[in-house]
Amino acid sequence: MSGGMADRFEVQTRTGVRNVELVPDMFRQRDVRVLVDNKRVASIPFPNDGSPHEEVPFAVDDQWFVGVAQLASVSGPMDSAGLRYDLFSNGLSLSDGSKLSSARFRAPALGDRYPATFRFIDGILRIAPVAALPGIVIGVTRGAGDLSSAARIALIALLVGAVLFGTRLARQMWQRIRTRDNLRLPSRAILGFTAVLGSYAVTFVAAIAIVVTMLNAGFIGQSVCGDARDAAEADGGIGRPSGMLLLDEPGPDFTLVWEAPMTLEQSAASRVDTETLPQLRAAGFESAYHRQWIRDDGTSLGTDIFAFATTDGAQSYHLAVTDYACRYSSESFPVPGGGVGLRINYGSGDPVRDQVAWIDGNRRVVIAIGYRDDSGDHHEVLGWVARARTSASPAP
């Protein structure tokens, strides 16, 4: 038999080598589980001030062992729950060969036990990474929606790395401070808490500096919204009179399900953004017209034109809705002849939408296809755009 780490042991039995682990319930602190090859075989009561030494006998392949869990001393070896462990066979420790009878008297006295303030700091180091990681993923996903998927993944990886490195640095700093016997316990607790916060602060400042450097260098600055806005700003509405034409009959596979002019209120209601109504008013909305088809496989095809009092009004609305749509886009794609191409998914369960929008004089033209899943490339919507721009059917 050979001893391993303080909470993990390898024991030789008649069937071979078995792995024994002592795993504490760190959150509720109800017990310490005894696992043999990852299977629970016994439980040791969680030590406390009233009972600093706890033990339990258990059998592995008809061979008996005693698992021990004790409150750790303030400067002695321990785990992140403030405990130390041992495993005994035939009354002898598998860690250092000492007797079980000695271990029962080795539990630290009340004044030498691991204090609650130290456990609080250990709890921060234990919980912080677990709590921070989902927060980082959710925060970057929602708050950096204008970044491309690759840039978001890089940013998440960088921040997760900062948390993990900060935790490692904080643990090392705390270990040094915790064992400084020349300092009183309150001083150690204050210094330790300060060191933990400082470690996280240093690593996150370094991570932010790296992000800024990458943005300035253009490594993660190229974004869906950046690409889309560049394309929208380039749409001056000059020299594209063919863009004033609505898409005509797309073919026998499609059935026209709706065609009509839209009022200001209907136009606003047809958009996802709840700010559309004031945006249309501010841009000088005059009229709109919409056509909608459904294909046999459930694919939807829609086209509409919003007309404004001026070209500047059309352009301002174009920029506003592009900024909104790109937050839900996984990709911005080029459009021959000009325009903004976006692959959009506004929510879970919604269709994947390939959309092209461009400015023609005082009008904003949109053609969009809604797929049930990712359609691959964008050839279909680009084909309808080219058809609309060369159609002989004028917009109503």
Secondary structure, 3 states (H helix, E strand, C coil): CEECCCCEEEEEECCEEEEEEEEECCCCCCEEEEEECCEEEEEEECCECCECEEEEEEEECCEEEEEEEEECECCCCCCCCCEEEEEEECCEECCCCCEHHHHHCCCCCHHHECCHHHHHHHHHHHHHHHHHHHHHHHHHHHHCCCCCHHHHHHHHHHHHHHHHHHHHHHHHHHHHHHCCCCCCHHHHHHHHHHHHHHHHHHHHHHHHHHHHHHHHHCCCCCCHHHHHHHHHHHCCCCCCHHHHCCCCCCCCCEEEEEEEEECHHHHHHCCCCCCHHHHHHHHCEEEEEEEEEEECCCCEEEEEEEEECCHHHHHHHHHHHHHHHHHHEEEEECCCCCCEEEEECCCCCCCEEEEEEEEECCEEEEEEEEECCCCCCCHHHHHHHHHHHCCCCCCC
